[in-house]
Amino acid sequence: MAFTKRLIGLVGAATCLTACSSGKAPFRQVQFCLKDAQEIPEFKMFMNQIAQENRMEFGDRSGQTQDELQNLASHEKSVPTNDQIVNVSGYRGDFSFGAGNMGLPTQQISIGFGGDDAVSAKKFADMVIQKLATKWRIHEVPHGQGALPLSKCD
C-alpha cells in the first residue's frame, strides 16, 4: 500500500512537472536535446537565471526525484529511470514552467508552461523558448500528447 501511494505521488509529481497550474495541463510544451549529460548543470543554471530575472520561485528537485525513482524502480521494474534525472521548475502565479527528462533519455529535456494569466504566461513562454532556441534546437510537443523520446537528436 505504501509503495502504491508513493508511485501515485511520483506520477502526480511528474505530471505536474509539465508546469501544471492549479492542476491544469501545460498550454505549451517543447522539448530538445542537450549535447550530453555534462550539459545538464548548464541547463539548470540557464533556467535558474530565467527564473531569477522574472522574480520566480525556482525549485530543483532533481536529486530527490532521482532517489525516489531509483527506490521505486527497485520494487517496480516499469518505473522509468535514466542516468541523471532533471526536475526543475519556476513559479510566479501569472506564469510557470516545469522542466525535466523523466521518461526520456538523459540528454532530452521537456519544458511545459502554465500560469494563471494567459497573456503573461504566453509572453513568458515565447521569451523562454526564444532564449532556449539560441542554444538548442526546439521541437514543439503536440498539445495533449506529452513529450516522447526524440528519435534523433540534432
N, CA, C and O of each residue as an XYZ file, in Angstrom:
616
protein
N       0.822     -1.191      0.000
C       0.000      0.000      0.000
C       0.868      1.257      0.000
O       0.603      2.185     -0.764
N       1.904      1.301      0.848
C       2.778      2.471      0.899
C       3.481      2.657     -0.442
O       3.632      3.780     -0.922
N       3.915      1.533     -1.049
C       4.564      1.616     -2.356
C       3.615      2.208     -3.387
O       4.012      3.074     -4.167
N       2.373      1.754     -3.400
C       1.383      2.253     -4.359
C       1.156      3.744     -4.173
O       1.075      4.482     -5.155
N       1.053      4.197     -2.936
C       0.864      5.629     -2.666
C       2.057      6.436     -3.156
O       1.887      7.511     -3.733
N       3.270      5.923     -2.929
C       4.476      6.635     -3.379
C       4.525      6.694     -4.894
O       4.891      7.721     -5.466
N       4.153      5.585     -5.559
C       4.151      5.565     -7.017
C       3.129      6.550     -7.562
O       3.419      7.282     -8.509
N       1.938      6.578     -6.978
C       0.904      7.520     -7.416
C       1.378      8.951     -7.191
O       1.170      9.812     -8.045
N       2.012      9.212     -6.053
C       2.531     10.549     -5.768
C       3.603     10.960     -6.751
O       3.638     12.109     -7.189
N       4.483     10.030     -7.104
C       5.543     10.340     -8.052
C       4.983     10.592     -9.441
O       5.428     11.507    -10.134
N       4.012      9.792     -9.851
C       3.380     10.017    -11.153
C       2.706     11.384    -11.166
O       2.778     12.103    -12.162
N       2.053     11.742    -10.069
C       1.437     13.067     -9.972
C       2.471     14.167    -10.051
O       2.249     15.182    -10.710
N       3.604     13.979     -9.385
C       4.669     14.984     -9.434
C       5.228     15.098    -10.845
O       5.525     16.199    -11.309
N       5.372     13.971    -11.528
C       5.878     14.014    -12.897
C       4.901     14.729    -13.819
O       5.314     15.473    -14.709
N       3.617     14.507    -13.610
C       2.615     15.202    -14.410
C       2.679     16.694    -14.134
O       2.573     17.503    -15.056
N       2.852     17.060    -12.875
C       2.922     18.473    -12.501
C       4.210     19.096    -13.013
O       4.289     20.315    -13.164
N       5.213     18.283    -13.280
C       6.464     18.778    -13.830
C       6.219     19.605    -15.077
O       6.950     20.558    -15.347
N       5.218     19.256    -15.821
C       4.947     19.976    -17.054
C       4.172     21.255    -16.779
O       3.262     21.619    -17.523
N       4.543     21.921    -15.713
C       4.058     23.267    -15.384
C       2.573     23.342    -15.131
O       1.898     24.254    -15.609
N       2.064     22.384    -14.381
C       0.649     22.476    -14.063
C       0.409     23.697    -13.194
O       1.220     24.044    -12.336
N      -0.677     24.312    -13.427
C      -1.091     25.473    -12.656
C      -2.506     25.189    -12.192
O      -3.426     25.086    -13.004
N      -2.674     25.065    -10.909
C      -3.978     24.707    -10.349
C      -4.497     23.410    -10.961
O      -5.694     23.278    -11.214
N      -3.597     22.449    -11.201
C      -3.995     21.162    -11.737
C      -4.217     21.132    -13.233
O      -4.686     20.124    -13.762
N      -3.893     22.203    -13.927
C      -4.107     22.268    -15.374
C      -2.899     21.714    -16.119
O      -1.766     21.801    -15.645
N      -3.159     21.149    -17.283
C      -2.075     20.705    -18.153
C      -1.389     21.935    -18.740
O      -1.994     23.006    -18.784
N      -0.147     21.809    -19.189
C       0.530     22.964    -19.781
C      -0.182     23.416    -21.054
O      -0.726     22.597    -21.795
N      -0.173     24.718    -21.298
C      -0.772     25.221    -22.535
C       0.217     25.111    -23.689
O      -0.176     25.154    -24.855
N       1.507     24.968    -23.361
C       2.524     24.798    -24.399
C       3.650     23.959    -23.823
O       4.036     24.106    -22.663
N       4.167     23.069    -24.671
C       5.258     22.206    -24.248
C       6.228     22.040    -25.404
O       5.825     21.855    -26.553
N       7.515     22.109    -25.081
C       8.566     21.916    -26.078
C       9.572     20.912    -25.530
O       9.597     20.621    -24.334
N      10.391     20.395    -26.421
C      11.479     19.535    -25.979
C      12.673     19.730    -26.887
O      12.549     20.220    -28.009
N      13.843     19.335    -26.380
C      15.084     19.498    -27.132
C      16.132     18.561    -26.557
O      15.924     17.927    -25.523
N      17.250     18.488    -27.241
C      18.346     17.623    -26.817
C      19.539     18.454    -26.376
O      19.945     19.393    -27.060
N      20.089     18.100    -25.236
C      21.374     18.633    -24.827
C      22.440     17.849    -25.588
O      22.157     16.781    -26.130
N      23.661     18.374    -25.630
C      24.738     17.634    -26.295
C      24.982     16.297    -25.597
O      25.145     15.263    -26.244
N      25.004     16.341    -24.264
C      25.198     15.142    -23.450
C      24.835     15.478    -22.008
O      24.432     16.602    -21.708
N      24.977     14.511    -21.127
C      24.598     14.715    -19.722
C      25.452     15.780    -19.041
O      25.006     16.385    -18.066
N      26.664     16.022    -19.527
C      27.525     17.045    -18.930
C      26.949     18.451    -19.105
O      27.384     19.384    -18.430
N      25.984     18.609    -19.996
C      25.366     19.911    -20.225
C      24.193     20.174    -19.261
O      23.637     21.272    -19.258
N      23.822     19.197    -18.461
C      22.697     19.358    -17.531
C      22.921     20.504    -16.541
O      22.013     21.317    -16.368
N      24.085     20.614    -15.879
C      24.267     21.744    -14.953
C      24.120     23.102    -15.643
O      23.550     24.027    -15.065
N      24.621     23.228    -16.857
C      24.474     24.481    -17.609
C      22.994     24.778    -17.869
O      22.553     25.919    -17.735
N      22.233     23.745    -18.240
C      20.803     23.934    -18.479
C      20.100     24.389    -17.199
O      19.283     25.310    -17.233
N      20.416     23.748    -16.072
C      19.782     24.129    -14.808
C      20.111     25.576    -14.444
O      19.231     26.320    -14.011
N      21.368     25.980    -14.616
C      21.748     27.372    -14.330
C      21.013     28.332    -15.261
O      20.587     29.409    -14.844
N      20.870     27.939    -16.513
C      20.160     28.742    -17.511
C      18.721     28.977    -17.058
O      18.234     30.106    -17.103
N      18.042     27.921    -16.624
C      16.649     28.049    -16.189
C      16.541     28.802    -14.859
O      15.587     29.551    -14.651
N      17.506     28.609    -13.963
C      17.514     29.355    -12.709
C      17.672     30.851    -12.992
O      17.011     31.679    -12.366
N      18.544     31.188    -13.928
C      18.742     32.594    -14.293
C      17.449     33.194    -14.857
O      17.079     34.314    -14.503
N      16.772     32.460    -15.722
C      15.491     32.939    -16.269
C      14.494     33.156    -15.133
O      13.782     34.160    -15.109
N      14.444     32.217    -14.198
C      13.524     32.351    -13.064
C      13.858     33.597    -12.244
O      12.960     34.355    -11.875
N      15.135     33.811    -11.959
C      15.533     34.974    -11.160
C      15.212     36.279    -11.883
O      14.728     37.229    -11.268
N      15.483     36.327    -13.192
C      15.192     37.531    -13.981
C      13.702     37.866    -13.971
O      13.322     39.027    -14.126
N      12.866     36.857    -13.791
C      11.413     37.047    -13.818
C      10.790     36.965    -12.427
O       9.578     36.797    -12.291
N      11.634     37.087    -11.388
C      11.174     37.079     -9.993
C      10.287     35.867     -9.685
O       9.228     35.982     -9.068
N      10.760     34.713    -10.136
C      10.033     33.464     -9.917
C      10.672     32.681     -8.775
O      11.856     32.845     -8.478
N       9.884     31.844     -8.154
C      10.404     30.894     -7.177
C      10.938     29.704     -7.972
O      10.182     29.047     -8.688
N      12.234     29.424     -7.848
C      12.869     28.342     -8.598
C      13.048     27.142     -7.685
O      13.437     27.284     -6.526
N      12.766     25.971     -8.210
C      12.958     24.739     -7.458
C      13.727     23.717     -8.273
O      13.515     23.580     -9.478
N      14.611     23.007     -7.614
C      15.360     21.926     -8.258
C      15.239     20.688     -7.378
O      15.897     20.582     -6.342
N      14.398     19.763     -7.799
C      14.188     18.511     -7.072
C      14.845     17.338     -7.797
O      14.452     16.187     -7.604
N      15.834     17.627     -8.619
C      16.460     16.574     -9.428
C      17.022     15.451     -8.570
O      16.747     14.280     -8.833
N      17.798     15.782     -7.557
C      18.409     14.761     -6.704
C      17.377     13.925     -5.970
O      17.472     12.698     -5.932
N      16.383     14.596     -5.383
C      15.340     13.872     -4.657
C      14.545     12.972     -5.600
O      14.225     11.832     -5.263
N      14.233     13.494     -6.783
C      13.467     12.711     -7.753
C      14.262     11.489     -8.204
O      13.704     10.402     -8.352
N      15.579     11.669     -8.423
C      16.451     10.549     -8.801
C      16.384      9.459     -7.728
O      16.211      8.281     -8.038
N      16.525      9.866     -6.465
C      16.473      8.894     -5.360
C      15.117      8.195     -5.299
O      15.052      6.977     -5.133
N      14.035      8.966     -5.434
C      12.687      8.389     -5.377
C      12.461      7.393     -6.512
O      11.913      6.312     -6.297
N      12.885      7.761     -7.719
C      12.703      6.861     -8.863
C      13.517      5.580     -8.701
O      13.024      4.489     -8.987
N      14.759      5.711     -8.243
C      15.585      4.518     -8.057
C      14.981      3.599     -6.998
O      14.986      2.378     -7.154
N      14.464      4.183     -5.930
C      13.816      3.390     -4.887
C      12.589      2.678     -5.448
O      12.399      1.483     -5.220
N      11.762      3.411     -6.178
C      10.565      2.804     -6.766
C      10.926      1.735     -7.791
O      10.281      0.689     -7.853
N      11.956      1.996     -8.595
C      12.361      1.042     -9.630
C      12.871     -0.264     -9.020
O      12.802     -1.315     -9.657
N      13.377     -0.201     -7.795
C      13.844     -1.434     -7.152
C      12.670     -2.349     -6.793
O      12.855     -3.548     -6.585
N      11.459     -1.779     -6.722
C      10.252     -2.560     -6.417
C       9.386     -2.803     -7.648
O       8.652     -3.788     -7.719
N       9.479     -1.906     -8.601
C       8.613     -1.967     -9.791
C       9.465     -1.672    -11.025
O       9.856     -0.530    -11.265
N       9.743     -2.707    -11.792
C      10.666     -2.594    -12.929
C      10.182     -1.661    -14.036
O      10.989     -1.221    -14.854
N       8.888     -1.346    -14.083
C       8.376     -0.490    -15.158
C       8.581      1.003    -14.880
O       8.254      1.835    -15.727
N       9.117      1.353    -13.703
C       9.369      2.764    -13.387
C      10.534      3.247    -14.244
O      11.612      2.654    -14.213
N      10.325      4.331    -15.019
C      11.392      4.808    -15.902
C      12.504      5.507    -15.115
O      12.239      6.342    -14.251
N      13.733      5.154    -15.427
C      14.885      5.824    -14.824
C      15.881      6.146    -15.927
O      15.832      5.564    -17.010
N      16.771      7.063    -15.646
C      17.895      7.316    -16.541
C      19.099      7.677    -15.681
O      19.010      7.661    -14.453
N      20.213      8.000    -16.308
C      21.461      8.217    -15.576
C      21.446      9.443    -14.673
O      22.058      9.434    -13.605
N      20.751     10.497    -15.094
C      20.752     11.745    -14.331
C      19.418     12.459    -14.531
O      19.199     13.102    -15.557
N      18.542     12.343    -13.562
C      17.210     12.949    -13.652
C      17.311     14.464    -13.535
O      18.075     14.991    -12.727
N      16.520     15.155    -14.361
C      16.351     16.608    -14.270
C      14.898     16.854    -13.878
O      13.982     16.302    -14.488
N      14.693     17.685    -12.856
C      13.348     18.051    -12.416
C      13.427     19.444    -11.793
O      13.628     19.580    -10.586
N      13.269     20.476    -12.623
C      13.334     21.860    -12.150
C      12.043     22.579    -12.512
O      11.342     22.197    -13.449
N      11.739     23.633    -11.748
C      10.516     24.381    -12.012
C      10.670     25.829    -11.573
O      11.546     26.175    -10.781
N       9.798     26.653    -12.109
C       9.723     28.049    -11.714
C       8.266     28.453    -11.639
O       7.453     28.044    -12.468
N       7.938     29.267    -10.629
C       6.540     29.643    -10.425
C       6.443     31.096     -9.983
O       7.232     31.573     -9.168
N       5.455     31.785    -10.542
C       5.174     33.154    -10.121
C       3.687     33.474    -10.189
O       3.338     34.652    -10.266
N       2.828     32.530    -10.166
C       1.389     32.790    -10.204
C       0.902     33.089    -11.602
O       0.137     32.317    -12.178
N       1.346     34.218    -12.157
C       0.948     34.597    -13.517
C       1.413     33.556    -14.528
O       0.707     33.246    -15.488
N       2.616     33.019    -14.299
C       3.196     32.051    -15.230
C       4.126     31.109    -14.485
O       4.614     31.405    -13.395
N       4.356     29.948    -15.125
C       5.196     28.927    -14.505
C       5.803     28.034    -15.578
O       5.372     28.032    -16.731
N       6.816     27.276    -15.168
C       7.385     26.259    -16.056
C       7.798     25.062    -15.218
O       8.065     25.177    -14.022
N       7.845     23.928    -15.864
C       8.391     22.714    -15.282
C       9.229     22.049    -16.353
O       8.781     21.900    -17.490
N      10.438     21.649    -16.006
C      11.340     21.056    -16.994
C      11.942     19.780    -16.434
O      12.256     19.695    -15.247
N      12.096     18.799    -17.295
C      12.695     17.563    -16.843
C      12.914     16.566    -17.960
O      12.614     16.818    -19.127
N      13.447     15.425    -17.559
C      13.735     14.363    -18.518
C      13.188     13.010    -18.064
O      13.650     11.969    -18.530
N      12.217     13.019    -17.165
C      11.634     11.756    -16.715
C      10.904     11.081    -17.869
O      10.080     11.700    -18.543
N      11.212      9.816    -18.087
C      10.612      9.077    -19.185
C      11.287      9.335    -20.520
O      10.853      8.825    -21.553
N      12.352     10.128    -20.497
C      13.096     10.461    -21.715
C      14.549     10.032    -21.530
O      14.984      9.798    -20.402
N      15.308      9.925    -22.629
C      16.746      9.702    -22.472
C      17.373     10.853    -21.670
O      16.852     11.968    -21.672
N      18.465     10.584    -21.003
C      19.096     11.554    -20.104
C      19.284     12.926    -20.735
O      19.014     13.933    -20.081
N      19.738     13.001    -21.984
C      20.067     14.293    -22.594
C      18.865     14.994    -23.230
O      19.020     16.088    -23.774
N      17.674     14.396    -23.177
C      16.488     15.038    -23.752
C      15.681     15.714    -22.648
O      15.403     15.114    -21.610
N      15.311     16.965    -22.885
C      14.601     17.776    -21.900
C      13.259     18.198    -22.469
O      13.147     18.520    -23.652
N      12.247     18.195    -21.621
C      10.927     18.710    -21.980
C      10.582     19.836    -21.010
O      10.849     19.736    -19.812
N       9.990     20.902    -21.531
C       9.559     22.023    -20.695
C       8.102     22.318    -21.002
O       7.718     22.491    -22.159
N       7.295     22.372    -19.949
C       5.896     22.752    -20.073
C       5.673     24.102    -19.426
O       6.331     24.446    -18.444
N       4.743     24.870    -19.979
C       4.445     26.215    -19.480
C       2.985     26.308    -19.069
O       2.104     25.756    -19.727
N       2.744     27.009    -17.980
C       1.395     27.233    -17.494
C       1.315     28.583    -16.820
O       2.267     29.363    -16.844
N       0.180     28.849    -16.225
C       0.033     30.094    -15.481
C      -1.408     30.523    -15.377
O      -2.275     30.060    -16.119
N      -1.647     31.423    -14.434
C      -2.999     31.903    -14.180
C      -3.414     33.042    -15.100
O      -4.607     33.289    -15.271
N      -2.459     33.733    -15.691
C      -2.740     34.848    -16.594
C      -2.300     34.430    -17.995
O      -1.105     34.395    -18.285
N      -3.258     34.112    -18.863
C      -2.948     33.563    -20.191
C      -2.035     34.474    -21.001
O      -1.129     33.986    -21.675
N      -2.250     35.777    -20.951
C      -1.435     36.712    -21.740
C       0.002     36.732    -21.218
O       0.947     36.612    -21.997
N       0.168     36.883    -19.904
C       1.514     36.897    -19.313
C       2.217     35.560    -19.511
O       3.409     35.520    -19.816
N       1.484     34.470    -19.338
C       2.073     33.140    -19.479
C       2.547     32.898    -20.907
O       3.627     32.343    -21.111
N       1.763     33.303    -21.890
C       2.160     33.133    -23.291
C       3.388     33.974    -23.603
O       4.315     33.509    -24.267
N       3.394     35.205    -23.128
C       4.537     36.096    -23.352
C       5.796     35.502    -22.715
O       6.869     35.517    -23.319
N       5.659     34.981    -21.500
C       6.786     34.355    -20.815
C       7.282     33.129    -21.585
O       8.483     32.991    -21.819
N       6.374     32.246    -21.977
C       6.757     31.035    -22.714
C       7.470     31.393    -24.012
O       8.494     30.793    -24.341
N       6.943     32.363    -24.750
C       7.576     32.778    -26.006
C       8.997     33.273    -25.762
O       9.912     32.938    -26.514
N       9.183     34.073    -24.706
C      10.502     34.613    -24.385
C      11.475     33.491    -24.019
O      12.612     33.472    -24.492
N      11.027     32.556    -23.177
C      11.901     31.455    -22.758
C      12.279     30.592    -23.958
O      13.446     30.236    -24.125
N      11.310     30.259    -24.782
C      11.580     29.408    -25.946
C      12.537     30.102    -26.904
O      13.405     29.459    -27.493
N      12.382     31.401    -27.059
C      13.303     32.162    -27.916
C      14.732     32.085    -27.357
O      15.686     31.913    -28.117
N      14.879     32.210    -26.041
C      16.211     32.105    -25.427
C      16.771     30.688    -25.553
O      17.950     30.507    -25.858
N      15.923     29.685    -25.317
C      16.372     28.301    -25.456
C      16.849     28.023    -26.877
O      17.825     27.302    -27.084
N      16.153     28.601    -27.850
C      16.471     28.362    -29.265
C      17.831     28.932    -29.661
O      18.364     28.572    -30.710
N      18.400     29.816    -28.838
C      19.746     30.315    -29.138
C      20.803     29.271    -28.804
O      21.946     29.386    -29.248
N      20.435     28.247    -28.023
C      21.380     27.213    -27.600
C      21.041     25.822    -28.129
O      21.931     25.022    -28.416
N      19.733     25.544    -28.256
C      19.297     24.200    -28.612
C      18.205     24.254    -29.676
O      17.501     25.257    -29.798
N      18.063     23.174    -30.444
C      17.012     23.086    -31.466
C      15.717     22.645    -30.785
O      15.639     21.558    -30.212
N      14.712     23.501    -30.858
C      13.455     23.293    -30.148
C      12.457     22.516    -31.010
O      12.315     22.778    -32.205
N      11.775     21.565    -30.388
C      10.704     20.799    -31.029
C       9.419     21.047    -30.238
O       9.388     20.843    -29.025
N       8.375     21.480    -30.912
C       7.077     21.661    -30.253
C       6.463     20.289    -29.982
O       6.514     19.401    -30.832
N       5.890     20.125    -28.811
C       5.171     18.901    -28.463
C       3.699     19.149    -28.789
O       3.120     20.119    -28.302
N       3.087     18.293    -29.600
C       1.667     18.491    -29.926
C       0.812     18.565    -28.660
O       0.993     17.781    -27.729
N      -0.112     19.509    -28.641
C      -0.968     19.725    -27.473
C      -1.698     18.436    -27.093
O      -2.285     17.771    -27.947
N      -1.655     18.099    -25.832
C      -2.342     16.921    -25.326
C      -1.588     15.618    -25.505
O      -2.066     14.576    -25.056
N      -0.427     15.637    -26.145
C       0.306     14.400    -26.401
C       1.295     14.069    -25.290
O       1.384     12.910    -24.883
N       2.024     15.029    -24.800
C       3.106     14.763    -23.866
C       4.384     14.475    -24.626
O       4.346     14.039    -25.777
N       5.499     14.716    -23.993
C       6.802     14.528    -24.634
C       7.123     13.044    -24.767
O       6.948     12.270    -23.826
N       7.586     12.671    -25.928
C       8.049     11.314    -26.204
C       9.516     11.394    -26.597
O       9.961     12.432    -27.086
N      10.277     10.328    -26.398
C      11.679     10.379    -26.802
C      11.818     10.754    -28.278
O      11.132     10.208    -29.143
N      12.719     11.695    -28.541
C      13.000     12.079    -29.923
C      13.846     10.979    -30.550
O      14.791     10.485    -29.936
N      13.502     10.603    -31.767
C      14.232      9.515    -32.417
C      15.633      9.948    -32.829
O      16.538      9.123    -32.951
N      15.803     11.249    -33.041
C      17.097     11.751    -33.493
C      17.355     13.100    -32.832
O      16.557     14.028    -32.969
N      18.453     13.204    -32.128
C      18.835     14.493    -31.547
C      19.720     15.226    -32.543
O      20.753     14.719    -32.982
N      19.286     16.432    -32.886
C      20.088     17.242    -33.813
C      20.140     18.664    -33.345
O      20.767     19.504    -33.990
